[in-house]
Amino acid sequence: MTRFKLLPVLVLILGLAAGCGTSASAPTAHAHSKKTQVSDSAPHVLSWRSAPPMTINPKDNYVAVVNTTAGSFTMDLFASQDPVAVNNFVFLSNQHFYDGDKFFRVLPSFVIQTGDPYNDGTGGPGYTWPAELPVPFPYQPGIVAMAVSDNNPNTNGSQFFICTGPESVDLNKEGMRIL
């Protein structure tokens, strides 16, 4: 199992539910730097022209360790079911893209959302990629999924959300992407 860290995601995580697990036998790769600040209020935003090449092995298991100001949690990444999503997530994490991001959308009975360098829901990595449909798992508390804009499955980028409460099951009718 491959393990890597995201450092630090800021903001209190409310109601993070079961489903985010870990395995003690996985090696860990560490991400240590924070985004370079160009001023006190604007982070240096990393951007690419296209999605990264496939570098993960979809047959391997991947676990992300997310460190926040409210503590740490792990996310199992489903590489065999969503290889492009997991490859993208691992690439961005290894590039320190998520370092310092906040959970800008916190709805405890529904989801918490992050992965935007502007921390307001408008940013991304500079590219998008199509979703791997249909979704392999139902939305429920503990599931991590890629966020898309305007329910368009071809707008995956860097933003993701974690289902945190009972209202997240309503997403099963809308078809967003699970990571």
N, C-alpha and C positions, 0 to 999 in steps of 0.2 A: 504494500500500500504506500502511495506517495503522499507526503504531507508537506504543506507549506503554510506560512503565516502571513496574515494581513495585519499591518500595524499602523497606527491605532485607528479604529473607527470610533469617532466621538459621538456622544449622546447616550443617554440612558436607554437601554433596551427594555421595553415594557412587554411583559407577557410572552417572552420567548418560550415556545412550547416544546414538547417532546418531539423526537424525530431527528434532532441534530445529535448524532452520536460520534463515537471515535473508536479506534482500535489501537491498542498500546503497542503493537508490533510495527507500526509504520515509521519509516525514516522521515526526518523532518528537514526541509529546506527553509531557511530563514530569510525574511525580508525585513530590513532594519531601517531604511531611510524614510524620511518624511518628504512631502512635496516641497520643492524650493519655493520660498515666498518671494514674490517680486514687490510686494508691499505688505502692509499689515492686514489688508483685507482681501487681496487677490492672490490665489495660489497660482503657481506656474502649472499650466494645464498641459499635460502630455497628450499628443495627438498623432495619429497615423493615417495614411491615405487608404489603406486597405486592411482587411482582417488578416491576422497572422497565419502563416502556414501551419499545417497540422504537425505538431511536435509531440503530442501525448500519444500514449499507446492505449487505444480504447479498451483493451483487455485488462489493463491495470485498474486498481482501485485508487481513488484520489480523495484526500481529506484536506479541507481547509481549516486552519485554526485562526479564528478571528478574535483579536484582542481589542477590547473597547474600554472606555473609562468606567464602565459598569461591570467589567469582568470579561472573561473569555468564553467562547463557545466554539464547537466544531461543526463542520458541515460535510456530510458525505456527498461527493460529487459523482453523479451517475454517468461515467465515461462511456460505458457500452451502449446506453440508451441515448445519450446526447453528446456525442464526441465533439461536435463543433462548439457547443456551448461551454463544455468543460475546457477544451483547448483555449478558447477565448478567455475564460475566467483565469486559468492558470497563467497564460501569457500576461494579462493585465496585472495580475498579482505580482508576478516576478519582475515586472517593470515598475513596481511600486505605485501603480496608477491609483489604487484605492487608499493609500496611506493618507491619513488625516481627514478622510471623508466623514460626513455626518449622516445619520439617519434623518433625512429631511422630511419624510412622510412617516408619522407614527400614529397609527390607528390601532390600539391594543386589541380590539375585538375583531380586527381584520388583518392588517399587514403592517410591517415596517419596511421602508424602502431606502436604499442607498446606492452608491456606485456612480454618482454624479459629481464631477470635480467642482461644479458651481454650488452644489448642495441645495439646489432648488428645483430639480426635476427637468432642467433644460439641457444639461450637458451630456457628453459622451466621449468616446475615444477618437472620433473623427471618421469613423466608418460604421456601416451596419452590415448585418448578415441575415439571411433568411432563417426562420425558425425550423427546427426539426420536428415536424408534426406527423402524427397526432401525439398529444402529450402522453407519456407512458405511465404517469401516476396521477391519481386524483389530488386536487388541491385540498389540503387539510392542515391544521396547525403543525408546524415543524417543517413543512415543505419549503424549499428554496427554489425560486423561479426567476427567469430573466423577465425584465419589464420591457414592454413595447409601447410605442406612442400610438394613440388613437386606435388601439386594438388592431394594429396592422402587424401581422406576424413577421414581416420582412424588415422590421426596424430594431432588431436586437443590437445592442452595443455593449454597454458596460453596466447599466443599471440593473439591479436585482432586488427582489423583495423576499421577505420571509413571512410565511403565513403564521399569524400569531393567535388567531382566535376563531370562534365558530363561524363568523361571517365569511371567512376565507373560502368555505366550501361553495359559495355562490360563484366563484371564479370557474368552477367546472362547466358552467354554462357559457363562459366567454372565451375559453381556449387560449390562455396565455402560456408561455413556455416554461417548463420546469427545467432547472439546472441540475 
